[in-house]
Amino acid sequence: MSKIASTFSRLVRFVPKSNPAKVLIGEPVDPKLDVGLALYQGKEVAVRPFSGTSVLSPGKVTETTETIARILSPLAQNEVGTIRCIGLNYASHAKEMALPIPEVPTLFMKPASSLADPWPAPTVLPKITQQDNTGDYESEMVIVIGRDAKDVSESEALDYVLGYTAANDVSSRTSQMNQSQWSFSKGFDGACPIGPVLVSAALIPDASKLHIRGLKNGSVMQNCPLTDLIFSVPQLISFLSQGTTLPAGTVILTGTPPGVGAAKSPKEFIKAGDEFAVELLPHIGTLINKIEHQ
């Protein structure tokens, strides 16, 4: 794991109640608290701020305590560069889509402008998606790279991991099916909410031990262990870094499990007023998105 990962357990980036004009990073006082769920339920979440201003350089924990007024994505748009995304990376999802298991990872990209904050920030579906209401959800585990990586071997790959968080790869299915490339249909503004907690790689030595669920308006849509991943975290990092520098702060979405709306019968698309939760346990907790229309 990245050396920085050993300096924290779980970090959040947030606006404190004491100063609405300020952005801080810090560690939740309760090490077991599901931060996203607690905030959604209206509970106060106490945080010990760090001296740094970024999860990429957090500094040291301070002796003060702040309360979260508004939770932000763990990284800012200017820290992530291009967001790397892996398609079709769960064996059971490939089966539900009637597609063969890929022999190499399928890569598409989202621009930094697609990065978005968790609830209470809205997840906005653009007008192009509203034309036929085919907006879809995809629960995903996220890898955050902690130091520049290039031509990394699988055996060394975990040395570059800063931590893990959750994402919703919000998609426009009609736009996706109309093109051979997916970046347009998955790269709209706000189409990549991540968070709320960045969990140190020190707490998650083997990400395949995690379990992910996606819940639409409280109903379970996706429910899968990460042992179902086709390409593991080390395999993905090694593959993506071949001939390509992955700068510190690179966000990698690792694919979605079965149960996406487009694969259901009848289809289960998202629309204004819906709530979607990505639950990634243990440690990471729940990313909640409230859907709105542009």
Buried (B, 14 or more C-beta within 10 A) or exposed (E): BBEBBEBBBBBBBBBBEEEEEEBBBBBBEEEEBBBBBBBBEEEEBEBBBBEBBBBBEBBEBEEEEBEBBBBBBBBBBEBBBBBBBBBBBBBBBBEBEEEEEBEEBBBBBBBBBBBBBBBEBBBBBBEBBBEEBBBBBBBBBBBBBBBEBEEBEBEBBBBBBBBBBBBBBBBBBBBBEEEEEBBBBBBBEBBBBBBBBBBBBBBBEEBEEBBBBBBBEEEEBBBBBBEBBBBBBBBBBBBBBEEEEBBBBBBBBBBBBBBBBBBBEEEBBBBBEBBBBBBBEEBBBBBBBBBBBB
